[in-house]
């Protein structure tokens, strides 16, 4: 590629060169940010690529005869993309901004050129374009002798044909048509030259006919009799012919649909990435307490049908019997709730206040106590006969044997 054409603002760029420069400008920033994370070099590369991409956009807009201020459409997302790489924004945001910039550049590349006769050099046309020979293409040398020999052979063959044609023409026609031999030879030569099928590169008289024949050759012949009988093949041919007749609006519809599709994919990607990250964090946060419960929660079922639980040094009484939605029944810090759950009373009159009493989703009720009361409450459960809590009377018969089977509860019992 001619590097000096990257800084030109008066030439023209075709769609392929413009998209190549755009993709290179967007692709170099992630590479630099990975090699030099959060470095000033990222800002320098962003500035340099923005200038190159902006000039290419200007040339593309000039080539398509569009307003130059449309350069901001792809340039602003490119600048934001560079800043997002420098500040290391979330991956979903960086990808979304990059896709938005590529979509805007693709939209501009769809504009047709205002002059289809322009000869681009590597996708560029302007004052800084260099000839093909200077770009490194080898020239082919034509020997003067060979070229002149070909011309002489052509002239000789033409003169021989003229002499043969002169001999074959009747004398009566020669007398009537020409006045002398020189005029006769000139006429035969002119006739032979006209009859020769020479076609020059600069002859443009056949272009309409060629274009017309091209359109005719690209149309499908539809058998109307078969079409009337319901032939699917002929129906498809007729649809293709109509699509070729209205190809311009169909192309615009395809471009608009493509831009909408890319925009929808960008929005979907942003929502899925950001939402997926938050959902993953929530799932991890929700799973951690469950793991802790599975590892640190130890329970023992007593003969009367209730459980004693030790979770993270917090003693819990658990029983079944209440129904309804999950809710808080009693809280010590606010002293609000069911007063019947405000005290745990043993048959010897000992009382302990639970910190909180909750009805869970599995229709189980749990009363949590202070770790300071763990030893006293466990000893009372082992030595006393019953207790009351939340209106229920629980029997403690056989509780000491159950506690001794679990080391975490047995450690709180006296050794003697």
Buried (B, 14 or more C-beta within 10 A) or exposed (E): EBEEBBEBEEBBBBBEBBBBBBEBBBEBBBEBBEEEEEEEEBBEBBEEBBBBBBBBBBBBBBBBEBEEEBBEBBBBBBBBBBBBBBEEBEEBBBBBBBBBBBBBBBBBBBBEBEEEEEEBBBBBBBEBBBEEEEEEEEEEEEEEEEEEEEEEEEEEEBBEBBEEBBEEBEEEEBEEEBEEEEEBBEBBBEEBEEEEEEEEEEEEEEEEEEEEEEEEEEEEEBEEEBBEEEBEEBEEBBEBBEEEEEEEEEEEEEBEEBBEEBBEEBEEBBEEBBEEEEEEEEEEEEEEEEEEEEEEBEEBEBEBEBBBBBBEEBBBBBBEEBEEEEEEBBBBEEEEBEEBBBBBBBBEEBEBBBBBBBBEEEEBBBBBBBEEBBBBBBBBBBBBEBBBBBEBEBBBEEBBEBBEEBEEBBEBBEEE
